[in-house]
Amino acid sequence: MWSELWHITSLEVLDLSSNSLSGSIPSEFGQLFNLRILFLHSNNLSGKLPAEIGLLKNLQALKIGNNMLSGDITPFIGNLTNLSVLGLGYCEFNGSIPVEIGTLKHLISLDLQQNKLSGSIPDSIFGIEELENLVVSNNMLDGNIPSSLASLRSLKVLNLANNSFSGSIPVALSDLTNLMYLNLLGNRFNGEIPSEINKLVLLENVDLSRNNLSGAVSLLNSQLKNLKTLVLSDNALTGNIPDSFCFENSNLQQIFLARNKLSGRFPMELLNCSSLQQLDLSGNGFEGVLPLTLDDLNYLTDLLLNSNSFTGSIPPQIGNMSSLEELYLFDNKLTGAIPKEIGKLQKLSIIFLYDNQMSGSIPNELTNCTSLTEIDFYGNHFIGPIPKDIGSLKNLAVLHLRQNFLWGPIPESLGYCKSLKLLALADNNLSGSLPSSLGQLSELSTITLYNNSLEGPLPLSFSILKSLKIINFSNNKFNGTIFPLTGLVSLTALDLTNNSFSGPIPSRLSRNLRRLRLAHNELTGDVPSELGELTELNFLDLSHNNLTGVLSAQLFNCSKLEHFLVNDNKLTGTITPLIGNLQELGELDLSSNNLYGEIPAELVTCHRLLKLSLHNNNLSGKIPQDIGNLTFLYVLNLQRNNLSGPIPSTIQKCSKLYELRLSENLLTSDIPQELGELHELQVILDLSKNGLSGEIPSSIGDLMKLERLDLSSNHLSGEIPSSLEKLTSMHILNLSYNHLQGSIPQCFSGFPLSSFKDNDELCGSPLLSCSSRQETSRLSKAAVIGIIVAIVFTSMVICLIMMYIMLRMWSNWRNVSVSISDGGGNEHDRDEVRWVHGNDKKVGQYWKVDSVALVRSKASRCVFQLKEDSE
């Protein structure tokens, strides 16, 4: 095609713009000497701008922008001395702006925007006195703007936006008396805005936003009488709007002062800008109440006062602002109710009141604003029901009422909001069941109803909501099955946590699911193997249900899983080595099931693991020797299993651990000294109820952040290391039921007795002091000897007394016997003796023999007792 052109040497105008031309610009263009106008813009041309373009000496207009041209701008372009229009914007030119452009003295328009040009603007360009349009925005230009810019007296458009120009805005700008458009946004200008710019009376549009400008707002519409748009957002301007800012019959239509440091009350001066259509004062420090005369701005379409500190209520006069389309009052300190007069705003499409302290009910009159597309009242104190006529808002796309105190059911009419895409009613007190009319919301992509008191089964009509991507019904009272959600092919996130759903988990769920959370329900049956087909899944939480069976091998095809939680179920079987396929895994919780067997070595290849919880199972065998490969691990909980063997010393490599629980296992051997390397350990170190032996490692004292230490119910011996005194953050300590000895460090005296009990050789507070314990030990031995001596002495005294009594009795008896045998005394005496001793001689003999035997027996017992006591 190109070859046909080179013969038309008389060609003066060539316009091939807005086609689909590709390839490079042929150098043969230099043969078309008579060309005055060459338009190649808006194609797919690539490569460099050929130097031969400089041969077109008659060229007056060259527009080749909006292509994919790259490389340096050829300096031969300076040969086009008749050029008045040069358009090279929207390409990929790099390097610096050629100084040769300064030789184009007849240039009226220079457009170099949206390239990759760097360096500064050549001074030679400021000598083009006829230049009216200078557009170099969206490059990588830098440096200061020289005062020689003032020589461009014909300049009407100056666009330096989105570069890296710095320094102050030159006062010389005020000499550009023909300037109508000034755009310096997105640079690094600093200092104050020169008040001299007010001399540019022809200015219509000024954008100085996204710089580092400071000081007061010095531009005045009262002097810039043609000003229509003023954009000063994203600077560091201070103070308030000056009193003389506006004048009567002003043409000012747009004021953007967002995200500065302006302060004070609402600037009443702005109410004089009667032609104002857009007002943005957001992100400043304005305070006080909104003026009742806000409706003076009759033509206002957009009012952005968000992110300030305005107080009080919304004035009812706002209902008179009949042109209002967008109202942003969020993130203030507004109180009171929404005025019913707001229902008069027929053009209102967006109303954002979120993050205030407003109260009262949402007026039903709001449903008269039939142009509404977005409502966001999040984070207020609104009460009462959702307006029953909410379905009148046919254009509503966003309804966000989260975190209020709304009650009652979800209105049936909501199903008539056919354009609804986002429905957020979470964190309220809503009740009742879901209306089946919600199934008519064919455009709905997000519905969040969590933290309410909604109940009943899910409507079957939900199955036709093919656009639904996000569902969060957690923390409600829903019941029944979750099968109505099986047909939602676009679903990416499903959260039904903490309800009363029952039955099995459906095997057919959206292949696009990334988050599936069904925890804290009453689901039963196996975990479907089909979940392994959800290749995009990164969060799976099926915990706290009644699931049974073995985890299918297919589940471990979900290679993007980051959170895998199936704890607190009734799952059985072993942990498969396929767990090593889950290389993105950050959290694994298989705890509180009936799993058995060993912990597979493949688990420690999941290097991204942050939390590993396998507690409350029947796992056996040893802790994997390479557990230290889990270097990102924060939590390790293996307690209440049947794990045996030593604690691997490689655990020291898990240097980020802040919680370690290995209690209630069968672990043996010494506590590894390497545990002292876990300097981030904070929440707990729990090794209790194992068979650990040896001494407590002194390195434990290096765990300076540790708050809880439990080594109880082991076979630990030796003294408590003095290095443990460094654990100043520790508030729970348990060393009980071991064989520790020696003195308890003084700093542990504040811990309860139970922390140290059943260590027989331990002493010191809170147990008996070590000195008292030794004294008690010595006194006890002396007391035993004293008791023995006292018993022996007492026994001897008693025996001697008994012997003395018996001997006296025997002696008396002998005297009586002698008297009788001698026949002395009268008959009366004989009768008396007979009465005393009886008539039978044998009785007296028996008594005598018995008495003697008794004396001998007592005496012999006393001797035996003395002998035994002495022994």
ZAMARGU-4260 file (C-alpha; in steps of 0.2 Angstrom, whole numbers, plus 5000, padded with zeros to 4 digits):
<rodrens>
0) 5000/5000/5000 | 5014/5012/5005 | 5023/5010/4988 | 5009/5018/4979 | 5011/5034/4988
5) 5029/5038/4985 | 5025/5042/4967 | 5012/5056/4972 | 5025/5069/4975 | 5012/5083/4973
10) 5003/5076/4988 | 4999/5090/5001 | 4987/5082/5013 | 4988/5064/5019 | 4976/5059/5033
15) 4977/5040/5037 | 4972/5043/5056 | 4960/5031/5065 | 4963/5016/5055 | 4972/4999/5060
20) 4989/5003/5051 | 5003/4993/5059 | 5022/4992/5056 | 5034/5006/5056 | 5033/5023/5047
25) 5042/5021/5031 | 5057/5032/5028 | 5051/5035/5010 | 5039/5048/5018 | 5053/5060/5015
30) 5050/5059/4997 | 5033/5068/4999 | 5041/5086/4998 | 5025/5095/4996 | 5016/5088/5011
35) 5008/5101/5022 | 4997/5090/5033 | 5002/5072/5039 | 4990/5064/5050 | 4994/5046/5055
40) 4988/5046/5073 | 4977/5033/5081 | 4984/5018/5073 | 4995/5003/5078 | 5011/5010/5071
45) 5027/5005/5080 | 5046/5008/5079 | 5055/5024/5078 | 5051/5041/5070 | 5062/5041/5054
50) 5074/5055/5053 | 5068/5057/5035 | 5053/5065/5042 | 5064/5081/5043 | 5064/5082/5024
55) 5046/5088/5024 | 5051/5106/5024 | 5033/5112/5020 | 5025/5102/5033 | 5013/5113/5044
60) 5004/5100/5054 | 5011/5083/5060 | 5000/5072/5071 | 5007/5054/5073 | 5001/5052/5091
65) 4991/5037/5099 | 5002/5024/5092 | 5016/5013/5098 | 5030/5023/5092 | 5046/5022/5103
70) 5064/5028/5105 | 5070/5045/5104 | 5061/5059/5095 | 5072/5063/5081 | 5081/5080/5082
75) 5078/5082/5063 | 5061/5087/5067 | 5069/5104/5070 | 5070/5106/5051 | 5051/5107/5050
80) 5052/5126/5052 | 5034/5129/5045 | 5027/5117/5057 | 5012/5125/5068 | 5005/5109/5075
85) 5016/5094/5082 | 5006/5080/5090 | 5017/5066/5097 | 5006/5061/5112 | 5001/5044/5118
90) 5016/5035/5111 | 5031/5027/5120 | 5044/5040/5115 | 5058/5041/5128 | 5074/5051/5131
95) 5073/5070/5132 | 5063/5083/5123 | 5075/5088/5108 | 5081/5106/5110 | 5079/5107/5091
100) 5060/5109/5094 | 5064/5127/5099 | 5068/5131/5081 | 5050/5129/5076 | 5046/5147/5078
105) 5029/5146/5070 | 5023/5131/5082 | 5006/5135/5089 | 5002/5118/5097 | 5015/5106/5105
110) 5008/5089/5111 | 5020/5077/5119 | 5009/5070/5133 | 5008/5052/5139 | 5025/5046/5134
115) 5041/5041/5144 | 5051/5057/5141 | 5063/5063/5155 | 5074/5077/5159 | 5068/5095/5159
120) 5059/5106/5146 | 5073/5114/5135 | 5074/5133/5137 | 5073/5134/5118 | 5055/5130/5119
125) 5051/5145/5129 | 5057/5156/5114 | 5043/5150/5103 | 5033/5166/5105 | 5018/5160/5095
130) 5015/5144/5105 | 4997/5143/5112 | 4996/5125/5118 | 5010/5117/5128 | 5005/5099/5133
135) 5019/5088/5141 | 5008/5079/5154 | 5011/5061/5160 | 5029/5060/5157 | 5044/5058/5168
140) 5050/5076/5166 | 5058/5085/5181 | 5067/5101/5187 | 5060/5118/5191 | 5049/5129/5179
145) 5060/5143/5174 | 5055/5161/5174 | 5058/5162/5156 | 5041/5153/5154 | 5034/5171/5154
150) 5040/5174/5137 | 5026/5163/5130 | 5014/5177/5130 | 5003/5169/5117 | 5001/5153/5128
155) 4982/5148/5132 | 4985/5130/5138 | 4999/5125/5149 | 4998/5106/5155 | 5012/5100/5164
160) 5002/5087/5174 | 5009/5071/5181 | 5027/5073/5180 | 5040/5077/5194 | 5042/5095/5192
165) 5048/5103/5209 | 5051/5120/5217 | 5039/5134/5219 | 5026/5139/5206 | 5035/5153/5197
170) 5027/5171/5199 | 5031/5173/5181 | 5016/5163/5177 | 5006/5179/5180 | 5013/5186/5164
175) 5004/5173/5153 | 4989/5185/5152 | 4981/5174/5138 | 4981/5159/5149 | 4964/5150/5150
180) 4969/5132/5156 | 4983/5129/5169 | 4986/5111/5175 | 5000/5107/5186 | 4993/5092/5195
185) 5003/5077/5201 | 5020/5086/5203 | 5031/5090/5217 | 5028/5109/5218 | 5029/5116/5236
190) 5027/5133/5244 | 5012/5144/5243 | 5001/5148/5228 | 5007/5164/5221 | 4993/5177/5223
195) 4999/5185/5207 | 4990/5171/5197 | 4974/5181/5201 | 4980/5193/5187 | 4976/5179/5174
200) 4958/5186/5171 | 4955/5174/5157 | 4958/5158/5167 | 4944/5146/5166 | 4952/5130/5173
205) 4965/5129/5186 | 4971/5112/5193 | 4985/5112/5206 | 4980/5096/5215 | 4992/5083/5221
210) 5007/5093/5225 | 5014/5099/5241 | 5007/5116/5241 | 5004/5125/5258 | 4998/5141/5265
215) 4980/5148/5262 | 4969/5147/5247 | 4974/5163/5238 | 4965/5161/5222 | 4950/5172/5222
220) 4935/5170/5210 | 4931/5188/5213 | 4946/5192/5203 | 4946/5177/5191 | 4929/5181/5185
225) 4930/5168/5171 | 4935/5154/5182 | 4924/5139/5180 | 4934/5125/5188 | 4946/5126/5203
230) 4955/5110/5209 | 4967/5112/5224 | 4964/5094/5231 | 4978/5084/5239 | 4989/5097/5245
235) 4993/5104/5263 | 4983/5120/5262 | 4977/5128/5278 | 4965/5140/5285 | 4947/5143/5278
240) 4940/5150/5262 | 4944/5169/5261 | 4928/5180/5264 | 4930/5188/5246 | 4932/5172/5237
245) 4916/5173/5227 | 4906/5186/5219 | 4888/5188/5214 | 4884/5180/5197 | 4900/5170/5198
250) 4903/5157/5184 | 4912/5145/5195 | 4904/5128/5193 | 4917/5116/5201 | 4927/5118/5217
255) 4938/5104/5223 | 4947/5107/5239 | 4948/5089/5246 | 4961/5082/5257 | 4970/5097/5263
260) 4971/5104/5281 | 4958/5117/5279 | 4948/5120/5295 | 4935/5130/5304 | 4916/5130/5301
265) 4908/5128/5284 | 4914/5142/5273 | 4898/5152/5271 | 4907/5162/5257 | 4904/5148/5246
270) 4885/5150/5246 | 4888/5166/5236 | 4894/5154/5222 | 4877/5152/5216 | 4881/5144/5199
275) 4891/5130/5208 | 4887/5113/5202 | 4901/5102/5211 | 4908/5106/5229 | 4921/5095/5237
280) 4927/5099/5254 | 4930/5081/5259 | 4945/5076/5269 | 4948/5092/5279 | 4946/5098/5297
285) 4929/5107/5295 | 4918/5107/5310 | 4902/5114/5317 | 4884/5112/5310 | 4879/5112/5292
290) 4871/5129/5287 | 4852/5129/5285 | 4855/5140/5269 | 4864/5126/5260 | 4849/5126/5248
295) 4856/5143/5241 | 4866/5132/5230 | 4852/5129/5218 | 4862/5121/5204 | 4872/5109/5215
300) 4873/5092/5209 | 4887/5084/5219 | 4890/5089/5237 | 4905/5080/5245 | 4908/5085/5264
305) 4913/5068/5270 | 4928/5065/5281 | 4927/5081/5291 | 4921/5084/5309 | 4904/5091/5305
310) 4891/5089/5319 | 4873/5091/5322 | 4859/5085/5310 | 4856/5086/5292 | 4846/5102/5289
315) 4828/5098/5282 | 4832/5112/5269 | 4842/5100/5260 | 4826/5094/5252 | 4825/5110/5242
320) 4841/5106/5233 | 4832/5099/5218 | 4847/5097/5207 | 4856/5086/5219 | 4862/5070/5212
325) 4876/5064/5224 | 4877/5067/5243 | 4892/5062/5252 | 4892/5065/5271 | 4900/5050/5278
330) 4914/5050/5291 | 4908/5065/5301 | 4900/5066/5318 | 4882/5070/5312 | 4868/5065/5324
335) 4849/5065/5323 | 4838/5057/5310 | 4837/5058/5291 | 4825/5072/5287 | 4809/5066/5278
340) 4812/5081/5266 | 4825/5071/5258 | 4812/5062/5249 | 4809/5077/5238 | 4826/5074/5229
345) 4820/5066/5213 | 4837/5066/5205 | 4847/5059/5220 | 4857/5044/5214 | 4870/5042/5228
350) 4868/5045/5247 | 4882/5040/5258 | 4880/5043/5277 | 4890/5029/5284 | 4902/5031/5299
355) 4892/5044/5308 | 4881/5044/5324 | 4864/5046/5316 | 4849/5038/5324 | 4830/5036/5322
360) 4822/5026/5309 | 4825/5026/5290 | 4811/5037/5283 | 4800/5028/5271 | 4800/5045/5261
365) 4818/5040/5255 | 4809/5027/5244 | 4802/5042/5234 | 4820/5046/5228 | 4817/5034/5213
370) 4834/5039/5205 | 4844/5031/5219 | 4857/5019/5214 | 4867/5018/5229 | 4863/5019/5248
375) 4876/5017/5261 | 4871/5020/5280 | 4884/5008/5287 | 4890/5011/5305 | 4876/5022/5312
380) 4863/5020/5326 | 4847/5018/5315 | 4833/5008/5322 | 4817/5001/5316 | 4813/4991/5301
385) 4819/4993/5283 | 4807/5004/5274 | 4793/4992/5268 | 4792/5001/5251 | 4811/4999/5247
390) 4806/4990/5232 | 4801/5006/5224 | 4819/5010/5220 | 4820/5000/5204 | 4837/5007/5200
395) 4845/5003/5216 | 4862/4994/5214 | 4869/4995/5232 | 4860/4994/5248 | 4872/4995/5263
400) 4864/4996/5280 | 4877/4985/5290 | 4881/4989/5308 | 4865/4998/5314 | 4851/4992/5325
405) 4838/4988/5313 | 4825/4975/5317 | 4811/4966/5309 | 4810/4955/5293 | 4818/4959/5277
410) 4804/4967/5266 | 4796/4956/5253 | 4797/4971/5241 | 4816/4971/5241 | 4814/4958/5227
415) 4808/4971/5216 | 4825/4980/5216 | 4830/4971/5200 | 4846/4981/5198 | 4853/4977/5215
420) 4871/4970/5215 | 4876/4972/5233 | 4865/4969/5248 | 4873/4971/5265 | 4862/4970/5280
425) 4874/4962/5292 | 4877/4967/5310 | 4859/4971/5314 | 4844/4963/5324 | 4835/4957/5309
430) 4823/4942/5311 | 4812/4931/5302 | 4815/4921/5286 | 4822/4926/5270 | 4809/4931/5257
435) 4808/4920/5242 | 4807/4936/5232 | 4825/4938/5234 | 4827/4925/5220 | 4821/4938/5208
440) 4837/4948/5210 | 4846/4942/5195 | 4860/4955/5196 | 4864/4952/5214 | 4883/4948/5216
445) 4885/4950/5235 | 4874/4947/5249 | 4880/4948/5267 | 4867/4945/5281 | 4879/4939/5295
450) 4876/4943/5314 | 4857/4944/5314 | 4844/4933/5320 | 4837/4927/5304 | 4830/4909/5304
455) 4822/4896/5294 | 4828/4887/5278 | 4836/4895/5263 | 4823/4899/5249 | 4824/4887/5234
460) 4823/4902/5223 | 4841/4906/5228 | 4846/4892/5216 | 4843/4904/5201 | 4854/4918/5206
465) 4867/4914/5194 | 4877/4931/5197 | 4880/4928/5215 | 4898/4928/5219 | 4898/4931/5238
470) 4887/4925/5252 | 4889/4927/5270 | 4875/4921/5281 | 4886/4917/5296 | 4880/4919/5314
475) 4861/4918/5312 | 4849/4904/5315 | 4846/4897/5298 | 4842/4878/5297 | 4838/4865/5284
480) 4850/4860/5270 | 4862/4870/5260 | 4857/4862/5243 | 4848/4878/5237 | 4865/4885/5234
485) 4872/4871/5223 | 4867/4879/5207 | 4876/4896/5210 | 4890/4893/5197 | 4898/4911/5199
490) 4900/4909/5218 | 4917/4913/5224 | 4914/4914/5243 | 4902/4905/5254 | 4901/4908/5273
495) 4887/4899/5283 | 4897/4898/5299 | 4887/4896/5316 | 4870/4892/5310 | 4860/4876/5312
500) 4862/4869/5294 | 4861/4850/5294 | 4862/4836/5282 | 4877/4832/5271 | 4888/4844/5262
505) 4883/4845/5244 | 4895/4836/5232 | 4891/4849/5218 | 4897/4867/5222 | 4903/4881/5211
510) 4920/4877/5203 | 4925/4895/5206 | 4924/4894/5225 | 4939/4902/5234 | 4932/4902/5252
515) 4920/4889/5259 | 4916/4891/5277 | 4903/4879/5285 | 4909/4878/5303 | 4899/4877/5318
520) 4884/4869/5310 | 4876/4851/5312 | 4882/4844/5295 | 4884/4825/5294 | 4891/4813/5283
525) 4908/4812/5274 | 4918/4826/5267 | 4914/4825/5249 | 4929/4820/5238 | 4922/4832/5224
530) 4928/4846/5235 | 4945/4842/5227 | 4939/4848/5211 | 4938/4866/5218 | 4955/4870/5211
535) 4953/4889/5216 | 4949/4885/5234 | 4961/4894/5246 | 4950/4893/5262 | 4941/4878/5268
540) 4933/4878/5285 | 4922/4863/5290 | 4926/4863/5309 | 4914/4860/5323 | 4901/4849/5314
545) 4897/4830/5315 | 4907/4825/5299 | 4913/4807/5299 | 4924/4795/5288 | 4941/4797/5281
550) 4947/4813/5272 | 4948/4809/5253 | 4964/4809/5244 | 4956/4820/5231 | 4955/4834/5243
555) 4973/4836/5242 | 4972/4842/5224 | 4967/4859/5230 | 4984/4865/5228 | 4980/4883/5232
560) 4973/4880/5249 | 4980/4892/5262 | 4968/4887/5277 | 4962/4869/5280 | 4951/4868/5295
565) 4941/4852/5299 | 4944/4851/5318 | 4931/4846/5330 | 4922/4833/5320 | 4922/4814/5321
570) 4935/4810/5306 | 4945/4795/5307 | 4960/4787/5297 | 4978/4793/5296 | 4985/4809/5290
575) 4989/4806/5271 | 5007/4810/5265 | 4997/4819/5251 | 4996/4833/5263 | 5013/4838/5256
580) 5004/4844/5240 | 4997/4859/5249 | 5012/4870/5247 | 5002/4886/5250 | 4995/4880/5266
585) 4997/4893/5280 | 4985/4885/5293 | 4981/4867/5296 | 4969/4862/5310 | 4964/4843/5311
590) 4962/4843/5330 | 4949/4835/5340 | 4945/4821/5329 | 4949/4802/5329 | 4964/4802/5318
595) 4978/4790/5322 | 4995/4784/5315 | 5011/4794/5313 | 5013/4812/5308 | 5019/4811/5290
600) 5036/4817/5286 | 5028/4826/5270 | 5019/4838/5281 | 5035/4847/5285 | 5037/4851/5267
605) 5023/4864/5268 | 5035/4878/5271 | 5022/4892/5272 | 5013/4884/5287 | 5010/4897/5301
610) 4998/4887/5312 | 4998/4868/5314 | 4985/4861/5326 | 4984/4842/5328 | 4979/4841/5346
615) 4966/4829/5353 | 4968/4814/5342 | 4976/4797/5344 | 4992/4801/5334 | 5007/4791/5338
620) 5026/4789/5334 | 5038/4803/5334 | 5037/4821/5331 | 5045/4823/5313 | 5064/4826/5315
625) 5063/4839/5301 | 5050/4849/5310 | 5062/4864/5310 | 5059/4866/5291 | 5043/4875/5296
630) 5052/4891/5298 | 5037/4902/5297 | 5027/4893/5310 | 5019/4903/5324 | 5008/4890/5333
635) 5012/4872/5335 | 4999/4862/5345 | 5002/4843/5346 | 4995/4840/5364 | 4984/4826/5370
640) 4990/4812/5358 | 5001/4797/5360 | 5017/4804/5353 | 5033/4797/5359 | 5052/4799/5358
645) 5062/4815/5361 | 5057/4833/5357 | 5068/4836/5341 | 5081/4848/5343 | 5078/4855/5326
650) 5063/4864/5333 | 5075/4878/5336 | 5074/4883/5318 | 5055/4887/5320 | 5061/4904/5326
655) 5045/4913/5324 | 5035/4901/5336 | 5025/4911/5349 | 5015/4896/5355 | 5021/4878/5358
660) 5010/4865/5366 | 5016/4847/5367 | 5008/4842/5383 | 4999/4825/5387 | 5009/4814/5376
665) 5022/4801/5379 | 5038/4811/5376 | 5054/4806/5384 | 5072/4811/5386 | 5079/4828/5391
670) 5071/4844/5386 | 5082/4850/5372 | 5093/4865/5376 | 5089/4872/5359 | 5072/4877/5365
675) 5080/4892/5372 | 5083/4898/5354 | 5064/4901/5352 | 5065/4920/5357 | 5048/4924/5350
680) 5039/4911/5361 | 5026/4921/5371 | 5009/4914/5373 | 5014/4897/5381 | 5027/4883/5382
685) 5018/4868/5388 | 5027/4851/5390 | 5017/4845/5404 | 5011/4827/5407 | 5025/4818/5398
690) 5039/4807/5403 | 5053/4820/5401 | 5068/4819/5412 | 5084/4827/5416 | 5086/4845/5422
695) 5077/4861/5416 | 5088/4868/5403 | 5095/4885/5408 | 5092/4891/5391 | 5073/4892/5395
700) 5078/4908/5404 | 5082/4916/5387 | 5063/4916/5382 | 5061/4934/5388 | 5044/4936/5381
705) 5036/4920/5388 | 5020/4922/5398 | 5016/4904/5403 | 5027/4890/5407 | 5021/4872/5411
710) 5033/4858/5414 | 5022/4849/5427 | 5020/4830/5428 | 5036/4824/5421 | 5052/4817/5429
715) 5062/4832/5429 | 5076/4833/5442 | 5089/4845/5448 | 5087/4863/5454 | 5076/4877/5446
720) 5089/4886/5435 | 5092/4904/5441 | 5091/4910/5423 | 5072/4908/5424 | 5073/4924/5435
725) 5074/4933/5418 | 5057/4928/5413 | 5049/4944/5419 | 5034/4943/5407 | 5029/4926/5415
730) 5012/4926/5424 | 5008/4907/5425 | 5021/4894/5430 | 5019/4876/5434 | 5033/4865/5439
735) 5023/4853/5450 | 5024/4834/5451 | 5042/4832/5447 | 5058/4828/5457 | 5065/4845/5458
740) 5076/4850/5473 | 5085/4865/5480 | 5079/4883/5483 | 5065/4891/5473 | 5071/4908/5465
745) 5065/4922/5475 | 5056/4930/5460 | 5044/4916/5460 | 5038/4918/5477 | 5022/4926/5471
750) 5016/4911/5462 | 5004/4899/5471 | 5009/4884/5481 | 5001/4873/5467 | 5015/4879/5455
755) 5028/4868/5465 | 5019/4855/5474 | 5025/4837/5475 | 5043/4841/5473 | 5049/4834/5489
760) 5066/4842/5490 | 5060/4860/5484 | 5060/4873/5497 | 5058/4892/5498 | 5043/4903/5496
765) 5029/4899/5493 | 5034/4882/5501 | 5043/4882/5518 | 5059/4892/5519 | 5074/4882/5516
770) 5081/4886/5534 | 5064/4881/5542 | 5064/4865/5533 | 5081/4860/5539 | 5077/4865/5557
775) 5061/4855/5556 | 5071/4840/5550 | 5083/4841/5565 | 5069/4843/5578 | 5060/4828/5571
780) 5074/4817/5575 | 5076/4823/5593 | 5058/4822/5596 | 5058/4803/5590 | 5073/4800/5603
785) 5064/4809/5617 | 5048/4799/5614 | 5057/4783/5614 | 5066/4788/5631 | 5050/4794/5638
790) 5041/4778/5634 | 5055/4767/5641 | 5056/4777/5657 | 5037/4777/5660 | 5036/4759/5657
795) 5050/4755/5670 | 5041/4766/5683 | 5025/4757/5680 | 5033/4740/5682 | 5042/4745/5698
800) 5026/4751/5706 | 5017/4735/5701 | 5030/4725/5708 | 5030/4734/5724 | 5011/4732/5726
805) 5012/4714/5722 | 5026/4711/5735 | 5016/4720/5748 | 5000/4710/5745 | 5011/4694/5745
810) 5019/4699/5762 | 5001/4702/5770 | 4995/4686/5764 | 5010/4677/5772 | 5006/4685/5788
815) 4988/4680/5788 | 4993/4662/5783 | 5005/4660/5798 | 4992/4666/5811 | 4979/4653/5805
820) 4992/4639/5805 | 4997/4643/5823 | 4978/4641/5829 | 4978/4657/5837 | 4961/4667/5841
825) 4943/4661/5846 | 4930/4654/5835 | 4924/4670/5830 | 4941/4674/5822 | 4941/4657/5813
830) 4924/4661/5805 | 4930/4678/5800 | 4945/4670/5791 | 4934/4658/5783 | 4923/4671/5777
835) 4938/4680/5770 | 4946/4665/5762 | 4931/4653/5759 | 4928/4636/5766 | 4937/4627/5753
840) 4955/4626/5755 | 4958/4624/5737 | 4951/4641/5734 | 4964/4649/5745 | 4977/4639/5737
845) 4971/4643/5720 | 4971/4662/5724 | 4989/4660/5732 | 4996/4651/5717 | 4987/4663/5705
850) 4993/4678/5714 | 5011/4673/5714 | 5010/4668/5696 | 5002/4685/5692 | 5016/4694/5701
855) 5029/4684/5691 | 5020/4687/5675 | 5019/4706/5677 | 5037/4706/5682 | 5043/4696/5667
860) 5032/4708/5656 | 5040/4723/5663 | 5057/4716/5660 | 5053/4711/5642 | 5045/4728/5639
865) 5061/4737/5645 | 5072/4726/5635 | 5061/4729/5619 | 5061/4748/5622 | 5079/4749/5625
870) 5082/4740/5609
</rodrens>
